[in-house]
Amino acid sequence: MRISVIGCGYLGAVHASAMAELGHDVVGIDVDAAKIAELAAGRAPFFEPGLPEILASAIATGRLRFSTDIADADGAEVHFIAVGTPQAAATNAADLTFVDAAVESLLPHLAEGALVVGKSTVPVGTAARLAARIAVAAPHASLAWNPEFLREGYAVKDTLEPDRLVYGVADDRATSVLDQIYRAAIEAGTPRVVTDYATAELVKVAANAFLATKISFINAMGEIADATGADVTALADAIGHDARIGRRFLNAGVGFGGGCLPKDIRAFTARAEELGRGDSLAFLREVDEINLRQRQRVADLAVEAFGGSVHRKRIAVLGVTFKPESDDVRDSPALDVAVQLKGLGAEVIATDPEGVENARRRHPQLDYTTSTREALRGADLVVLVTEWREYRNLDPVETGRLVAAQRIIDGRNVLDAVAWRAAGWTYRGLGRP
């Protein structure tokens, strides 16, 4: 099919490349000329495993091109909206400026029978509003909502081999069109849920709210474990064997971050309040507070490690991205911890395999290196806050030869505490004795 993807950020660039990989004829459109130039040259403007390969492959076949001109969407049968919905500056609500602008810009370019498909994460009620706008300005076109469920680090796989497809539609024709687009996934047995606009919008935010709640729940249990001498990791293993609960996302640590979970649960709460149902999601405010408290707990453990002050102590912070296999530092717990320690007077040197340049742009006051050995050399304290494989696999004996003092805070609870202590380290995890 002929497809346009409006917005070529993280979501849009991956989606456009994947759709071309599946055999569709795709044009990606964005107002950011520098980003479009990078993509058109076959270079991914951010780190995402697998994206450079399918991007280059799709461009080479001629099935994928990029443009800054919305008129290049002319002739497309399907138009995906993949722009950002950041948190509004003054409130917790989602900022829909880019979504509204994308739809307005498309209206003059919608061919007979064209389908506009929303992929951006939006507050419930947005799709109905946009559908009404399209019905007035371009009655020959229609709208569907097809939320994304991408995990950074696995986004290409999640697009090509999704674990489910959700269609929010107003008619059977939209379902048929989306089935054509995702034929390979459907033939592979991917579950498909066809529903209304409101439910499709709620699926994404509800899923994110549930995952955020699960993470904050085990972190709350970690606080209780700290107070009682229990081991939160063993606790998670034990309750995770219950099929109703499951072990995934029960990893206590410094908490969640990134461009989705934090802003989505805040926007969900704000929308519930607008609907007069704020009490229904009041618990999400505590989920958010628990999550933010984890960052402070790591900083507090660092202060405690030195008997009350980190002033002039050299601290190696391992990781600045919000998760491994990504260069995303948006709302990153790791970067937040580094900034807090710097503010307390520590000499912080932060390292990360992929996120250093993005972190430097946001917080130039920190010292950075891409070398783990350089960060560790002469450190009075090591703080692991992003669970990159190379940090999980550090040898405690060899690492001990690099640092000035063998103190480590495992902010992700991924190290073998017994092995590190046996090597002479003072080890602290979150909720671990």
Backbone hydrogen bonds in HBPLUS format (Angstrom, degrees):
<---DONOR---> <-ACCEPTOR-->    atom                        ^
c    i                          cat <-CA-CA->   ^        H-A-AA   ^      H-
h    n   atom  resd res      DA  || num        DHA   H-A  angle D-A-AA Bond
n    s   type  num  typ     dist DA aas  dist angle  dist       angle   num
A0025-ASP N   A0001-MET O   2.90 MM  24  6.04 154.7  1.97 149.4 157.5     1
A0077-GLU N   A0002-ARG O   2.83 MM  75  5.43 142.8  1.97 129.8 138.6     2
A0078-VAL N   A0002-ARG O   3.26 MM  76  6.64 155.6  2.33 155.2 161.6     3
A0003-ILE N   A0025-ASP O   2.79 MM  22  6.03 168.4  1.81 163.4 165.7     4
A0027-VAL N   A0003-ILE O   2.97 MM  24  6.47 146.0  2.08 149.1 159.9     5
A0004-SER N   A0078-VAL O   2.92 MM  74  6.41 155.3  1.98 154.9 163.0     6
A0080-PHE N   A0004-SER O   2.78 MM  76  6.14 165.2  1.80 161.7 158.7     7
A0005-VAL N   A0027-VAL O   2.91 MM  22  6.32 151.7  1.99 155.2 158.6     8
A0029-ILE N   A0005-VAL O   2.88 MM  24  6.11 168.4  1.89 164.8 164.0     9
A0006-ILE N   A0080-PHE O   2.78 MM  74  6.04 170.5  1.79 177.9 174.7    10
A0082-ALA N   A0006-ILE O   2.85 MM  76  5.73 164.9  1.87 159.5 161.6    11
A0007-GLY N   A0029-ILE O   2.73 MM  22  5.83 175.1  1.74 176.7 178.3    12
A0013-ALA N   A0009-GLY O   2.87 MM   4  5.63 166.7  1.89 151.2 155.6    13
A0014-VAL N   A0010-TYR O   3.43 MM   4  6.37 162.1  2.47 138.5 143.5    14
A0015-HIS N   A0011-LEU O   2.91 MM   4  6.05 164.4  1.93 153.4 158.7    15
A0016-ALA N   A0012-GLY O   2.82 MM   4  5.88 168.6  1.84 152.9 156.2    16
A0017-SER N   A0013-ALA O   3.11 MM   4  6.14 164.3  2.14 142.1 146.8    17
A0018-ALA N   A0014-VAL O   2.90 MM   4  6.04 160.4  1.94 151.7 157.6    18
A0019-MET N   A0015-HIS O   2.86 MM   4  6.01 160.2  1.90 153.0 158.2    19
A0020-ALA N   A0016-ALA O   3.10 MM   4  6.31 156.3  2.16 146.3 152.2    20
A0021-GLU N   A0017-SER O   2.90 MM   4  6.12 149.4  1.99 142.2 151.7    21
A0022-LEU N   A0018-ALA O   2.98 MM   4  6.25 135.7  2.18 141.6 152.9    22
A0024-HIS N   A0019-MET O   3.13 MM   5  5.72 158.4  2.18 152.5 146.4    23
A0023-GLY N   A0020-ALA O   2.93 MM   3  5.08 158.5  1.97 106.4 112.9    24
A0026-VAL N   A0063-ARG O   2.72 MM  37  5.94 170.7  1.73 170.1 166.8    25
A0065-ARG N   A0026-VAL O   3.12 MM  39  6.56 145.1  2.25 145.0 155.5    26
A0028-GLY N   A0065-ARG O   2.88 MM  37  6.33 161.0  1.91 152.2 156.3    27
A0067-SER N   A0028-GLY O   2.87 MM  39  6.27 147.8  1.97 162.3 169.9    28
A0030-ASP N   A0067-SER O   3.16 MM  37  6.71 149.7  2.25 152.8 161.5    29
A0036-ILE N   A0032-ASP O   3.05 MM   4  6.32 162.7  2.08 155.0 160.2    30
A0037-ALA N   A0033-ALA O   2.93 MM   4  6.10 154.0  1.99 146.5 153.5    31
A0038-GLU N   A0034-ALA O   3.11 MM   4  6.38 156.1  2.17 146.3 151.8    32
A0039-LEU N   A0035-LYS O   2.99 MM   4  6.28 168.2  2.00 155.2 158.0    33
A0040-ALA N   A0036-ILE O   2.82 MM   4  5.92 162.7  1.85 152.1 157.4    34
A0041-ALA N   A0037-ALA O   3.10 MM   4  6.21 136.3  2.30 136.3 146.7    35
A0041-ALA N   A0038-GLU O   3.16 MM   3  5.20 130.1  2.42  95.5 108.7    36
A0043-ARG N   A0038-GLU O   2.88 MM   5  5.16 159.6  1.92 153.3 147.6    37
A0042-GLY N   A0039-LEU O   2.86 MM   3  5.01 157.2  1.91 108.3 114.2    38
A0051-LEU N   A0048-GLU O   3.07 MM   3  5.71 161.4  2.10 138.3 144.1    39
A0054-ILE N   A0050-GLY O   3.34 MM   4  6.64 167.9  2.36 153.6 155.7    40
A0055-LEU N   A0051-LEU O   2.88 MM   4  5.84 157.0  1.93 160.4 167.4    41
A0056-ALA N   A0052-PRO O   3.03 MM   4  6.04 167.2  2.05 142.1 145.7    42
A0057-SER N   A0053-GLU O   3.02 MM   4  6.12 159.1  2.06 143.8 150.3    43
A0058-ALA N   A0054-ILE O   2.93 MM   4  5.90 161.3  1.96 140.3 145.3    44
A0059-ILE N   A0055-LEU O   3.05 MM   4  6.23 160.8  2.09 150.4 155.6    45
A0060-ALA N   A0056-ALA O   2.99 MM   4  6.09 158.0  2.04 146.3 152.6    46
A0061-THR N   A0057-SER O   3.16 MM   4  6.42 143.5  2.30 143.7 152.4    47
A0062-GLY N   A0059-ILE O   3.04 MM   3  5.17 144.9  2.17 101.7 112.4    48
A0072-ASP N   A0069-ASP O   2.95 MM   3  5.76 163.9  1.98 122.3 127.3    49
A0073-ALA N   A0070-ILE O   2.94 MM   3  5.62 161.3  1.97 119.2 123.2    50
A0074-ASP N   A0071-ALA O   3.04 MM   3  5.61 165.6  2.06 114.9 119.3    51
A0076-ALA N   A0073-ALA O   3.12 MM   3  5.76 164.1  2.15 138.8 140.7    52
A0115-LEU N   A0077-GLU O   2.99 MM  38  6.38 159.4  2.03 149.5 155.4    53
A0079-HIS N   A0115-LEU O   2.88 MM  36  6.27 159.1  1.93 156.2 160.3    54
A0117-VAL N   A0079-HIS O   2.74 MM  38  5.91 171.1  1.74 152.6 154.4    55
A0081-ILE N   A0117-VAL O   2.81 MM  36  6.09 159.3  1.85 150.2 153.3    56
A0119-LYS N   A0081-ILE O   2.90 MM  38  5.67 153.5  1.97 152.9 155.2    57
A0095-ASP N   A0086-PRO O   2.75 MM   9  5.51 164.1  1.77 175.5 178.5    58
A0088-ALA N   A0093-ALA O   2.77 MM   5  5.66 176.7  1.77 169.7 168.5    59
A0100-ASP N   A0096-LEU O   2.95 MM   4  6.13 176.3  1.95 165.4 165.9    60
A0101-ALA N   A0097-THR O   2.96 MM   4  6.09 158.4  2.01 145.3 152.0    61
A0102-ALA N   A0098-PHE O   2.94 MM   4  6.00 152.3  2.02 139.9 147.2    62
A0103-VAL N   A0099-VAL O   3.09 MM   4  6.38 162.8  2.12 154.4 157.8    63
A0104-GLU N   A0100-ASP O   2.97 MM   4  6.17 166.7  1.99 151.6 155.8    64
A0105-SER N   A0101-ALA O   2.93 MM   4  6.03 158.4  1.98 147.1 152.9    65
A0106-LEU N   A0102-ALA O   3.11 MM   4  6.27 137.6  2.30 138.1 149.0    66
A0106-LEU N   A0103-VAL O   3.10 MM   3  5.11 127.2  2.39  95.1 109.3    67
A0107-LEU N   A0103-VAL O   3.18 MM   4  6.37 141.3  2.34 150.5 159.4    68
A0109-HIS N   A0106-LEU O   2.70 MM   3  5.31 155.1  1.76 129.1 138.0    69
A0114-ALA N   A0111-ALA O   3.01 MM   3  5.31 158.7  2.05 135.7 132.9    70
A0113-GLY N   A0140-HIS O   2.82 MM  27  5.67 151.4  1.90 146.7 153.0    71
A0142-SER N   A0114-ALA O   3.05 MM  28  6.56 149.1  2.15 155.1 164.8    72
A0116-VAL N   A0142-SER O   2.84 MM  26  6.17 173.3  1.85 161.0 161.2    73
A0144-ALA N   A0116-VAL O   2.82 MM  28  6.26 146.6  1.93 160.1 167.3    74
A0118-GLY N   A0144-ALA O   2.90 MM  26  6.36 160.9  1.94 154.0 153.1    75
A0146-ASN N   A0118-GLY O   2.77 MM  28  5.80 166.9  1.79 162.7 166.8    76
A0126-THR N   A0123-PRO O   3.15 MM   3  5.98 158.6  2.20 146.9 148.8    77
A0129-ARG N   A0125-GLY O   3.25 MM   4  6.41 156.8  2.30 142.7 149.0    78
A0130-LEU N   A0126-THR O   2.92 MM   4  6.21 160.2  1.96 155.8 161.4    79
A0131-ALA N   A0127-ALA O   2.76 MM   4  5.92 155.0  1.82 152.5 160.1    80
A0132-ALA N   A0128-ALA O   3.06 MM   4  6.23 151.5  2.14 142.3 148.9    81
A0133-ARG N   A0129-ARG O   3.13 MM   4  6.44 149.3  2.22 141.1 149.5    82
A0134-ILE N   A0130-LEU O   2.93 MM   4  6.21 158.9  1.97 151.7 156.6    83
A0135-ALA N   A0131-ALA O   2.91 MM   4  6.09 153.2  1.98 144.5 152.3    84
A0136-VAL N   A0132-ALA O   3.22 MM   4  6.45 139.9  2.39 139.3 147.9    85
A0137-ALA N   A0133-ARG O   2.99 MM   4  6.21 173.9  2.00 156.4 157.9    86
A0138-ALA N   A0134-ILE O   2.68 MM   4  5.10 153.2  1.74 140.3 147.8    87
A0141-ALA N   A0138-ALA O   2.90 MM   3  5.70 162.2  1.93 132.6 134.2    88
A0145-TRP N   A0168-GLY O   2.74 MM  23  4.64 155.6  1.79 136.2 143.8    89
A0168-GLY N   A0145-TRP O   2.61 MM  23  4.64 148.9  1.70 147.2 154.9    90
A0154-TYR N   A0151-ARG O   2.81 MM   3  5.32 158.7  1.85 139.5 144.3    91
A0158-ASP N   A0154-TYR O   2.90 MM   4  6.06 160.3  1.94 155.6 162.3    92
A0159-THR N   A0155-ALA O   2.99 MM   4  6.12 133.9  2.21 139.8 150.2    93
A0159-THR N   A0156-VAL O   3.17 MM   3  5.24 133.7  2.40  96.9 109.1    94
A0160-LEU N   A0156-VAL O   2.97 MM   4  6.22 167.5  1.99 157.4 160.6    95
A0161-GLU N   A0157-LYS O   2.65 MM   4  5.44 155.1  1.70 149.9 157.4    96
A0165-LEU N   A0191-PRO O   2.88 MM  26  6.28 148.8  1.97 151.2 161.6    97
A0193-VAL N   A0165-LEU O   2.77 MM  28  6.15 164.0  1.79 163.0 168.2    98
A0167-TYR N   A0193-VAL O   2.83 MM  26  6.20 165.4  1.85 165.5 168.8    99
A0195-THR N   A0167-TYR O   2.77 MM  28  6.02 169.1  1.78 173.8 177.6   100
A0169-VAL N   A0195-THR O   2.97 MM  26  6.36 161.1  2.01 160.8 154.7   101
A0176-SER N   A0172-ASP O   3.00 MM   4  6.32 156.8  2.05 151.2 157.2   102
A0177-VAL N   A0173-ARG O   2.97 MM   4  6.28 157.6  2.02 155.0 160.5   103
A0178-LEU N   A0174-ALA O   3.01 MM   4  6.24 168.3  2.03 154.1 156.8   104
A0179-ASP N   A0175-THR O   2.89 MM   4  6.07 149.6  1.98 146.9 156.1   105
A0180-GLN N   A0176-SER O   3.09 MM   4  6.40 145.1  2.22 141.9 150.2   106
A0180-GLN N   A0177-VAL O   3.09 MM   3  5.19 122.3  2.44  96.2 110.4   107
A0181-ILE N   A0177-VAL O   3.12 MM   4  6.51 154.7  2.18 148.0 154.7   108
A0182-TYR N   A0178-LEU O   2.98 MM   4  6.19 161.8  2.01 152.6 156.7   109
A0186-ILE N   A0182-TYR O   2.98 MM   4  6.22 164.7  2.01 161.8 166.8   110
A0187-GLU N   A0183-ARG O   2.82 MM   4  5.99 164.3  1.84 157.7 161.7   111
A0188-ALA N   A0184-ALA O   3.07 MM   4  6.20 131.5  2.31 133.9 146.5   112
A0188-ALA N   A0185-ALA O   3.13 MM   3  4.99 128.6  2.40  90.4 104.5   113
A0190-THR N   A0185-ALA O   3.07 MM   5  5.56 165.1  2.09 151.6 148.6   114
A0189-GLY N   A0186-ILE O   2.97 MM   3  5.19 158.9  2.02 106.9 113.1   115
A0200-ALA N   A0196-ASP O   3.13 MM   4  6.30 165.8  2.16 154.3 158.6   116
A0201-GLU N   A0197-TYR O   2.95 MM   4  6.25 157.4  2.00 157.4 164.0   117
A0202-LEU N   A0198-ALA O   2.98 MM   4  6.19 155.5  2.04 145.9 152.9   118
A0203-VAL N   A0199-THR O   2.88 MM   4  6.09 142.0  2.02 151.1 161.0   119
A0206-ALA N   A0202-LEU O   2.74 MM   4  5.62 157.6  1.79 155.2 162.2   120
A0207-ALA N   A0203-VAL O   2.97 MM   4  5.99 156.5  2.03 142.5 148.9   121
A0208-ASN N   A0204-LYS O   3.04 MM   4  6.29 163.8  2.06 151.0 155.2   122
A0209-ALA N   A0205-VAL O   2.86 MM   4  5.97 152.6  1.94 141.5 149.7   123
A0210-PHE N   A0206-ALA O   2.91 MM   4  6.10 153.4  1.98 146.9 153.6   124
A0211-LEU N   A0207-ALA O   3.01 MM   4  6.28 165.4  2.04 152.7 156.0   125
A0212-ALA N   A0208-ASN O   2.90 MM   4  6.04 162.1  1.93 148.3 153.8   126
A0213-THR N   A0209-ALA O   2.92 MM   4  6.04 151.5  2.01 141.0 149.0   127
A0214-LYS N   A0210-PHE O   2.93 MM   4  6.21 154.0  2.00 149.1 156.0   128
A0215-ILE N   A0211-LEU O   3.04 MM   4  6.34 159.1  2.08 151.2 155.9   129
A0216-SER N   A0212-ALA O   2.95 MM   4  6.16 168.3  1.96 151.7 155.2   130
A0217-PHE N   A0213-THR O   2.77 MM   4  5.86 146.7  1.88 145.2 155.1   131
A0218-ILE N   A0214-LYS O   3.21 MM   4  6.48 165.3  2.24 147.9 149.4   132
A0219-ASN N   A0215-ILE O   3.07 MM   4  6.31 146.9  2.18 144.4 154.4   133
A0220-ALA N   A0216-SER O   2.83 MM   4  6.04 146.3  1.95 144.1 152.8   134
A0221-MET N   A0217-PHE O   2.97 MM   4  6.33 152.7  2.04 147.7 155.6   135
A0222-GLY N   A0218-ILE O   2.89 MM   4  6.11 134.4  2.11 131.0 143.8   136
A0223-GLU N   A0219-ASN O   3.09 MM   4  6.48 140.8  2.25 140.3 148.9   137
A0223-GLU N   A0220-ALA O   3.15 MM   3  5.18 124.6  2.47  94.3 107.6   138
A0224-ILE N   A0220-ALA O   3.22 MM   4  6.64 152.7  2.30 143.6 150.5   139
A0225-ALA N   A0221-MET O   2.79 MM   4  6.06 151.9  1.86 145.4 154.4   140
A0226-ASP N   A0222-GLY O   2.91 MM   4  6.15 152.3  1.99 145.1 151.5   141
A0227-ALA N   A0223-GLU O   3.19 MM   4  6.45 147.3  2.30 138.3 146.5   142
A0227-ALA N   A0224-ILE O   3.09 MM   3  5.09 118.7  2.49  93.1 108.3   143
A0228-THR N   A0224-ILE O   3.04 MM   4  6.23 126.6  2.34 142.1 156.3   144
A0228-THR N   A0225-ALA O   3.17 MM   3  5.13 139.4  2.34  96.1 107.4   145
A0229-GLY N   A0225-ALA O   2.81 MM   4  5.57 132.4  2.03 153.3 160.1   146
A0230-ALA N   A0225-ALA O   3.12 MM   5  4.47 125.8  2.43 126.3 130.8   147
A0235-LEU N   A0231-ASP O   3.00 MM   4  6.26 155.8  2.06 149.3 157.1   148
A0232-VAL N   A0431-GLY O   2.70 MM 199  5.13 172.8  1.70 157.0 158.9   149
A0236-ALA N   A0232-VAL O   2.87 MM   4  6.04 156.3  1.92 143.4 148.6   150
A0237-ASP N   A0233-THR O   2.98 MM   4  6.27 157.1  2.04 146.1 152.5   151
A0238-ALA N   A0234-ALA O   2.95 MM   4  6.17 158.0  2.00 147.8 153.4   152
A0239-ILE N   A0235-LEU O   2.99 MM   4  6.29 172.5  2.00 161.3 161.4   153
A0240-GLY N   A0236-ALA O   2.80 MM   4  5.61 141.6  1.95 140.5 152.0   154
A0241-HIS N   A0238-ALA O   3.38 MM   3  5.70 154.6  2.45 103.3 109.9   155
A0242-ASP N   A0239-ILE O   3.08 MM   3  5.57 158.1  2.13 111.4 118.3   156
A0245-ILE N   A0242-ASP O   2.81 MM   3  5.40 154.2  1.87 120.2 128.5   157
A0246-GLY N   A0242-ASP O   2.87 MM   4  5.95 152.7  1.94 163.2 168.6   158
A0250-LEU N   A0247-ARG O   3.17 MM   3  5.62 141.5  2.33 138.2 134.3   159
A0254-VAL N   A0411-GLY O   2.78 MM 157  5.32 130.3  2.03 168.1 168.8   160
A0258-GLY N   A0330-ARG O   2.90 MM  72  4.86 129.5  2.16 151.5 155.5   161
A0264-ASP N   A0260-CYS O   2.77 MM   4  5.62 153.6  1.84 166.1 175.4   162
A0265-ILE N   A0261-LEU O   3.06 MM   4  6.12 165.0  2.09 156.1 157.7   163
A0266-ARG N   A0262-PRO O   3.27 MM   4  6.44 154.0  2.34 143.2 150.6   164
A0267-ALA N   A0263-LYS O   2.91 MM   4  6.02 156.9  1.97 142.2 148.8   165
A0268-PHE N   A0264-ASP O   2.86 MM   4  5.96 153.2  1.93 144.2 151.9   166
A0269-THR N   A0265-ILE O   3.06 MM   4  6.15 157.4  2.11 139.0 144.4   167
A0270-ALA N   A0266-ARG O   2.93 MM   4  6.19 158.7  1.98 146.7 153.0   168
A0271-ARG N   A0267-ALA O   2.87 MM   4  6.07 154.3  1.93 146.7 153.5   169
A0272-ALA N   A0268-PHE O   2.99 MM   4  6.24 155.1  2.05 146.2 152.8   170
A0273-GLU N   A0269-THR O   3.07 MM   4  6.36 152.2  2.15 147.0 154.3   171
A0274-GLU N   A0270-ALA O   3.03 MM   4  6.37 150.4  2.12 143.5 151.5   172
A0275-LEU N   A0271-ARG O   2.97 MM   4  6.28 141.4  2.13 144.8 155.5   173
A0277-ARG N   A0272-ALA O   2.72 MM   5  4.93 157.7  1.77 161.8 153.8   174
A0276-GLY N   A0273-GLU O   3.04 MM   3  5.01 157.8  2.09 102.6 109.0   175
A0280-SER N   A0277-ARG O   3.04 MM   3  5.58 142.3  2.19 113.2 123.0   176
A0281-LEU N   A0278-GLY O   3.20 MM   3  5.70 143.2  2.34 110.3 118.8   177
A0282-ALA N   A0279-ASP O   3.34 MM   3  4.93 170.9  2.35  99.4 100.7   178
A0284-LEU N   A0281-LEU O   2.98 MM   3  5.54 149.0  2.08 113.0 121.6   179
A0285-ARG N   A0282-ALA O   3.09 MM   3  5.64 147.5  2.20 111.8 120.2   180
A0286-GLU N   A0283-PHE O   3.11 MM   3  5.29 122.1  2.46  98.5 112.0   181
A0287-VAL N   A0283-PHE O   3.02 MM   4  6.41 148.7  2.12 143.8 153.4   182
A0288-ASP N   A0284-LEU O   2.97 MM   4  6.17 157.1  2.02 143.3 148.1   183
A0289-GLU N   A0285-ARG O   2.99 MM   4  6.24 154.2  2.06 141.5 148.9   184
A0290-ILE N   A0286-GLU O   2.84 MM   4  6.00 161.6  1.87 153.3 157.2   185
A0291-ASN N   A0287-VAL O   3.08 MM   4  6.24 160.1  2.12 143.6 149.3   186
A0292-LEU N   A0288-ASP O   3.00 MM   4  6.29 161.7  2.03 151.5 155.6   187
A0293-ARG N   A0289-GLU O   2.89 MM   4  6.01 146.8  2.00 143.5 153.3   188
A0294-GLN N   A0290-ILE O   3.19 MM   4  6.50 134.9  2.40 145.2 155.0   189
A0294-GLN N   A0291-ASN O   3.23 MM   3  5.46 138.4  2.41 100.2 110.7   190
A0295-ARG N   A0292-LEU O   3.26 MM   3  5.67 135.2  2.47 106.0 115.6   191
A0297-ARG N   A0293-ARG O   2.94 MM   4  6.25 148.1  2.04 148.0 157.8   192
A0298-VAL N   A0294-GLN O   3.19 MM   4  6.52 151.4  2.27 146.4 151.5   193
A0299-ALA N   A0295-ARG O   3.24 MM   4  6.60 163.2  2.27 147.7 151.7   194
A0300-ASP N   A0296-GLN O   2.81 MM   4  6.04 154.2  1.88 150.1 158.1   195
A0301-LEU N   A0297-ARG O   2.89 MM   4  6.15 149.2  1.99 146.0 153.9   196
A0302-ALA N   A0298-VAL O   3.07 MM   4  6.39 148.2  2.18 145.4 153.7   197
A0303-VAL N   A0299-ALA O   3.08 MM   4  6.43 157.1  2.13 148.7 154.2   198
A0304-GLU N   A0300-ASP O   2.88 MM   4  6.11 160.7  1.92 149.0 154.9   199
A0305-ALA N   A0301-LEU O   2.90 MM   4  6.07 142.7  2.04 139.7 149.4   200
A0306-PHE N   A0303-VAL O   3.13 MM   3  5.54 145.2  2.26 106.8 116.1   201
A0308-GLY N   A0303-VAL O   2.96 MM   5  5.11 159.1  2.00 150.1 143.2   202
A0307-GLY N   A0304-GLU O   3.05 MM   3  5.00 166.1  2.07 108.7 110.5   203
A0313-LYS N   A0310-VAL O   2.94 MM   3  5.27 162.9  1.97 136.6 134.0   204
A0312-ARG N   A0345-GLY O   2.83 MM  33  5.94 168.8  1.84 138.3 134.8   205
A0347-GLU N   A0313-LYS O   2.83 MM  34  5.70 160.5  1.87 136.6 142.9   206
A0380-ASP N   A0314-ARG O   2.73 MM  66  5.26 154.2  1.79 142.2 151.1   207
A0315-ILE N   A0347-GLU O   2.95 MM  32  6.08 157.0  2.00 137.5 144.1   208
A0349-ILE N   A0315-ILE O   3.02 MM  34  6.32 162.8  2.05 158.4 159.3   209
A0316-ALA N   A0381-LEU O   2.92 MM  65  6.32 158.1  1.96 165.3 166.3   210
A0383-VAL N   A0316-ALA O   2.80 MM  67  6.13 164.6  1.83 171.9 172.0   211
A0317-VAL N   A0349-ILE O   3.04 MM  32  6.20 163.2  2.07 140.0 145.3   212
A0351-THR N   A0317-VAL O   3.00 MM  34  6.35 156.0  2.06 175.9 174.1   213
A0318-LEU N   A0383-VAL O   2.80 MM  65  6.04 163.5  1.83 152.5 158.3   214
A0385-VAL N   A0318-LEU O   3.04 MM  67  5.92 167.0  2.06 145.9 150.2   215
A0386-THR N   A0318-LEU O   3.23 MM  68  6.51 137.8  2.41 158.6 152.1   216
A0319-GLY N   A0351-THR O   2.70 MM  32  5.53 148.5  1.80 155.5 163.1   217
A0322-PHE N   A0328-ASP O   3.12 MM   6  6.47 157.9  2.17 166.9 167.4   218
A0332-SER N   A0329-VAL O   3.29 MM   3  5.00 141.9  2.45 125.9 115.3   219
A0336-ASP N   A0332-SER O   3.01 MM   4  6.17 156.7  2.06 149.4 156.6   220
A0337-VAL N   A0333-PRO O   2.93 MM   4  6.17 155.6  1.99 150.5 155.8   221
A0338-ALA N   A0334-ALA O   3.13 MM   4  6.45 160.1  2.17 147.9 153.0   222
A0339-VAL N   A0335-LEU O   2.97 MM   4  6.23 158.5  2.02 150.2 155.6   223
A0340-GLN N   A0336-ASP O   2.92 MM   4  6.17 157.8  1.97 149.6 156.0   224
A0341-LEU N   A0337-VAL O   2.98 MM   4  6.23 163.9  2.01 155.4 158.8   225
A0342-LYS N   A0338-ALA O   3.00 MM   4  6.22 154.0  2.07 144.8 152.3   226
A0343-GLY N   A0339-VAL O   2.93 MM   4  6.14 155.0  1.99 147.3 154.3   227
A0344-LEU N   A0340-GLN O   3.05 MM   4  6.37 127.8  2.34 139.0 152.9   228
A0344-LEU N   A0341-LEU O   3.13 MM   3  5.03 135.0  2.34  92.5 105.1   229
A0346-ALA N   A0341-LEU O   3.11 MM   5  5.65 159.0  2.15 155.9 149.9   230
A0345-GLY N   A0342-LYS O   2.99 MM   3  5.28 160.2  2.03 111.6 115.6   231
A0350-ALA N   A0367-ASP O   2.85 MM  17  6.24 163.3  1.88 159.2 156.4   232
A0369-THR N   A0350-ALA O   2.98 MM  19  6.37 139.8  2.14 157.5 163.0   233
A0359-ALA N   A0355-GLY O   2.95 MM   4  6.07 159.4  1.99 157.4 164.0   234
A0360-ARG N   A0356-VAL O   2.79 MM   4  6.00 157.4  1.84 154.1 160.7   235
A0361-ARG N   A0357-GLU O   3.12 MM   4  6.34 151.9  2.20 144.8 150.8   236
A0362-ARG N   A0358-ASN O   3.36 MM   4  6.64 144.7  2.50 138.6 147.0   237
A0362-ARG N   A0359-ALA O   3.06 MM   3  5.20 124.3  2.38  98.7 112.9   238
A0363-HIS N   A0359-ALA O   2.76 MM   4  5.91 162.3  1.79 162.0 167.8   239
A0366-LEU N   A0363-HIS O   3.31 MM   3  6.22 175.9  2.31 125.4 126.6   240
A0375-ALA N   A0371-SER O   3.12 MM   4  6.39 157.0  2.18 146.8 152.8   241
A0376-LEU N   A0372-THR O   2.98 MM   4  6.22 153.4  2.05 149.5 156.8   242
A0377-ARG N   A0373-ARG O   2.96 MM   4  6.02 144.9  2.09 146.9 155.5   243
A0379-ALA N   A0376-LEU O   3.02 MM   3  5.43 163.4  2.05 140.0 136.2   244
A0378-GLY N   A0402-LEU O   2.84 MM  24  6.29 161.1  1.88 147.0 146.7   245
A0404-ALA N   A0379-ALA O   2.83 MM  25  5.22 144.8  1.95 123.3 134.1   246
A0405-ALA N   A0379-ALA O   3.18 MM  26  6.62 149.8  2.28 158.1 151.0   247
A0382-VAL N   A0407-ARG O   2.96 MM  25  6.21 153.1  2.03 140.8 149.3   248
A0409-ILE N   A0382-VAL O   2.81 MM  27  6.29 155.0  1.87 158.3 166.9   249
A0384-LEU N   A0409-ILE O   2.91 MM  25  6.25 160.1  1.95 166.2 172.8   250
A0411-GLY N   A0384-LEU O   2.76 MM  27  5.46 135.2  1.96 147.1 160.7   251
A0388-TRP N   A0386-THR O   2.88 MM   2  5.80 139.3  2.05  99.3  92.0   252
A0391-TYR N   A0388-TRP O   2.99 MM   3  5.45 138.0  2.17 109.7 121.4   253
A0392-ARG N   A0388-TRP O   3.03 MM   4  6.41 159.4  2.08 154.0 160.6   254
A0393-ASN N   A0389-ARG O   2.88 MM   4  6.03 143.7  2.01 151.2 160.9   255
A0394-LEU N   A0391-TYR O   3.26 MM   3  5.26 169.4  2.28 106.0 108.1   256
A0399-THR N   A0395-ASP O   2.85 MM   4  5.90 165.5  1.87 160.2 165.2   257
A0400-GLY N   A0396-PRO O   3.00 MM   4  5.90 143.6  2.13 129.7 139.1   258
A0401-ARG N   A0398-GLU O   3.10 MM   3  5.37 142.4  2.25 102.7 113.0   259
A0402-LEU N   A0399-THR O   3.00 MM   3  5.39 151.5  2.09 109.9 118.6   260
A0407-ARG N   A0405-ALA O   2.99 MM   2  5.84 132.1  2.22 106.6  92.5   261
A0426-THR N   A0406-GLN O   2.80 MM  20  6.21 163.0  1.82 154.7 158.5   262
A0408-ILE N   A0426-THR O   2.97 MM  18  6.26 164.6  1.99 165.0 161.8   263
A0428-ARG N   A0408-ILE O   2.99 MM  20  6.36 145.1  2.11 154.1 164.2   264
A0410-ASP N   A0428-ARG O   2.73 MM  18  6.07 160.3  1.77 160.3 167.0   265
A0413-ASN N   A0410-ASP O   3.31 MM   3  5.31 161.7  2.35 103.8 109.2   266
A0420-TRP N   A0416-ASP O   3.07 MM   4  6.35 163.0  2.10 160.6 165.7   267
A0421-ARG N   A0417-ALA O   2.96 MM   4  6.07 161.7  1.99 149.8 155.0   268
A0422-ALA N   A0418-VAL O   2.90 MM   4  6.01 152.7  1.98 145.3 153.5   269
A0423-ALA N   A0419-ALA O   3.11 MM   4  6.29 133.0  2.34 135.8 147.1   270
A0423-ALA N   A0420-TRP O   3.19 MM   3  5.12 131.6  2.44  91.9 104.7   271
A0425-TRP N   A0420-TRP O   3.06 MM   5  5.56 157.8  2.11 150.8 147.0   272
A0424-GLY N   A0421-ARG O   2.97 MM   3  5.14 159.5  2.01 109.0 113.1   273
